[in-house]
């Protein structure tokens, strides 16, 4: 009989089941407290029970865990400095969607060489998340692969579904079962409806095929996630962080029967993909908040130790420390200035 399956599969490598994986890298009491407190803070901000501004700040993607730890230590000190007016969550993105091909993130390719050592990538990601949470700093990430949350989602306080995957039924189903608040980005065209549809879908129970903590294929039945919210990231037509765009987005949410809670991405199309413009967008949004816009609950910023970005060099030793290998970021000095300026403006 002629073979009819796995014709284009080169290899299958078994991964350690999530339960055994977590036994190797167990959650500490300190990390658990951070996650629980972080999720509760974000939930209260979304429900407008906590008046603080939510700020999700960090590298576009993590490729160097040591640089990420240094960044986390700095960000945690800043978090403590502004904690009474701003709730800071570190952006810790391990998975990167690609328009065609390219580096897919630390989990998929931790060695940056196409070897796709996912087992090592998962361990590096979990160890980093443990270290960040043990500082008292909550972590947020994009959920891209529907299997990896079983390995690391217990250490995430906020999650996002990206512009390329908000329309995906698989990601909507996954979001309906996630244990933390989930932000849905508007589509790359700027269309809000796909994100509104995703929020509505994820609020309801779903059933789908997944894996359990033992790594067994199973039917997953979810309860639905009521903590979905809209993330405005601009689109191909124009940015959408201005006051009129926020008012229109809030109106769409109200029409859908949802309490408007808007998180705005200062990067991507909102900054015309120019990283240095994030500060301009940030300041505009802070001023909108100061002027009384309570539908605006927070912002996202792509920030790293150093400014800009770099291509992956042939010799990994030539990598510049603290510089993004995906989207360009503002540097640490700019980040401090942005956060402290917001803190001062929010005093009134």
C-alpha positions, 0 to 999 in steps of 0.5 A: 500500500502506498503511503499517504501521510507524513509525506512532507514530515522530515522528523518528529521529536517528542517533547517533555510533557508539561507536567514533568517540564514544570516539575523540573522548573517549578513555580516558586511562592514569590513568582506565584504571588506576582502572577496572581497579583499581576492578573488581579491588577490588570483585571481591576484596571480593565474593569476601571476599579483601579485608576492606575494606567497600565503600561506594558513595556519591554523588548519586541522579542526576547533573544538573549535571556541575560540581557532580558534579565538586566532589563527586567531588573531595571524595569522593576526598579522603575515599576516600584518608583511609579507603582501608585499611578502606573501598573507596569508589566514587562513585555516578554515575547518568545514567539514571533509571527512571520509574514513569510519566513524568518526567526520565529522567536526564542522558543522556536529557535533559541540558538538563532541558527535555524536548529529549532531546538524547541525543548531548550527554548521552552526551558529558557523561556520558563526559567526567564519567566520565573526570574522575572516574576520572582523580582515582583515584576509581572510578565505579558506575552503574545500567545501564538502557538496553541500548545505552548501555553501548557508549558508557561502560561502559569507565569503570565499575567497578561496575554495578547493575540496578535494582528495576524492571528486575531481572526484565527478561530484556533486563537479565539478558542485558545483565548477562551480558555486562558487564565489571564486577561487577553488583549486582541489587536485590530487587524493589520488593515486597521479593521476593528471588527475582527478584534471585536468578533474575537473578543465576543467569540473568546467570551463564550465556551469552546471545545477543541483538540489540545493537550493536557498536562501529561502531554496527552491529546484530548478534548479541551472544553473551555468556560470562556474568558470575560477579560478580553479587550481591544488593543489598537495598533494602527493599520495600513490606512492610518494610526488609530491612537488619536482622540477621534479614533479612540472615541470611535473604538469606544463607541463600537465596543458600547454598541457590542454591549462591551464596557470600553477598555482600550489599550494602545500600542505605541509601536507598529502602525501607530508610530509609522514603524519608526521606533523613535516616534513611540515617545510622541504617541505615548505623550499624546495618549498620556495627555488624553488620559489626563484630559479625562479619557477613562476608556484609555486604560493603558499603552504598550511600548517596544523598549530595550536596553539599547536603541534600534535593531540589528540583523542576526550576524553570521557569527553570533559573537557579533550580536550587539548586547541589548539590541533587538533582532526584530522590531526596533525599540527605544532605549532604556534612557528614553523609556525612563523619561517616558514613564517618569513624564507620564507619572508626573502628568498623572499627578493631577 
